Structure formats: C-alpha cells, structure tokens
Amino acid sequence: MPDQALIELIDFLEKTNADILRLEKEGEAVLQAGGQREFQIKLEEKAKILSALGEKAWKYTERIKGPLGTEISTRLEQFSTSASAALRIGSVFFMTALLYPEDHKPGEPNDLETYIRELRRQN
C-alpha cells in the first residue's frame, strides 16, 4: 500500500522544483536581456525557496515513520543549508549552482529531481 505522506511529500517537492525551474528560466531570460540585477533577484528567490525546504516539508516528513522519514528530513535540510549559505554570502555563482553537481550537463535532472525519483522508488 502506498504511503500517503510520502505521496504528498513527493507532490510538494515536485511543485517546489517546478517553481525553481521557472525562476531559473525567468532568470536566464532577464540575464540574456542584460538584466544582471533582475537575474540576481530570481536566484535569490530560488535560494529562499530552497532554504525553507526542510521547514516547509516538515508537515510531510514528520508523518513518514522510521529511518526513511529521518533520511528524508536530513536530505532536505542539506538542500536548505546550502541555500542558506548561498544567501548569507550573497554569491550569485553559488545560487546558480544550487541543485547542480559540478559535472551537470544541460537537460540532465537537477539534484532535487533526482531525489524525487529516488523517493518514487521508495513508494
């Protein structure tokens, strides 16, 4: 039987990832038009969403029992911690790199998408 809390968490993470992808796309568009400051604003929005990820997901993760719930909470907090650090230092480069491994290629999933796929396999 599928875990309803996990299904709801996956749905929340997919919506969050869609918001992040939208912000990245909008940011790229304004950057191409010469809007460096607007680009930074979009990246800051992305980082703010990620920095709150662990807290906002808490209502789902607290309902997932056992080691899986703990592992999910830890992983989401890692996303949040990185984003908080990027905001704290104000690094546009760091904000751009959030969710992307060093060897990422265009068209490949970001780290959140990869994690969502892992969670789907758990269900």
N, C-alpha and C positions, 0 to 999 in steps of 0.2 A: 504494500500500500504506500503510495507516495506521501512524503512528509509535507503537510500543508504549509508549515512555517518555512520550510526550505523553498517550496514553490513560490511563496510570497516574497522571500528574500531575493530569489533569482529575478523575479519580476521587477522588484525595486532596483536591483543592480543594473538590469537591462535599461530601465528608464534613465537611471543616472548616467550610464555610459552613453546613451543617445544624446543627453544634454551636453556631455563633454565633447562628443564628436561634433555636435552642432556648433559649439563655441570655438572649437579648433578650426572648423571650416569657415566660420564667420571671421575669425582672427586672421586666417590666411588671406581671405578676400580683402580685408581692410589693409593688411600689410602690402599686398600687391598694388593697392591704390595709393601707397605712400603714407599710410596712417600708422606710424610706429607707436604712438601713444594709445590709439584705439586697439592695436594689437595687444599691447601690454594689458589693457583693461580686460580684454577677452581671456587672456591667460590667467589673470588674477581671479576672474570668475571661476575658471576651471579649477584652479588650485583651492579656492574656497569650498567648492563642492566636494572635492576630494578630502580636504582637511576635516570636513564634518561627516565623512562617510561612516566611520566607525560608530559615532554617536547616533546618527540618523538610522543606521541599520540595527541599532540595539534592540528595538522593539521586535525585530525578527530573530536576531541571533540569540536572544535570551530564551526563546521558545525552542531552540534546537538543542536537544539534550546530548550529554556525553561529550566525548572527545571531539566530535565533529563541530559542535557548537563552539567549543573553546578554540579549535583551529581556525574556524571562520572568523571569529572575533579578533584573533591575533592577526590574521592576514589583512583584514580590513583596517585595523589600527596601523599596520605598516604603511598602507596607502595613505592614511591620514597623516601619519608622522612625516612622511616625505613631503607631502603637500604643505604642511605647516612650516617645515623648514624652508621650503622654497619661498613661501610668503614672508617669513621672518627676514630672510636675507634679501628679498626683493629681486631675485635673479630671474630675468626673462628666460634665459637659457635653461635654467633648472625647471621652470614652469613648463617650458616647451617639452622637455624630456620626461616629465611625469607620465608614467604608464608605458614608457617605451624603453625596451632594452637597448643597449649600445649598438647591437647589430641588427636593429629593426629595419625592415625594408617596407616601402610603401605597399599597401594592400594587405599586409600581414595584420593579424589581430593585435590590439594593444594588450597589456598585461591584465586589465580588468576583463576584457572579452575572453581571454584565455582562462582566467579564473572562473568566470561564469560557466564556461564549457566544462571545467572540472567539476563544478557543483552540480551541473545537469547529470553527469555520470554517477554522482552520489545518490541521486534520487531514484 
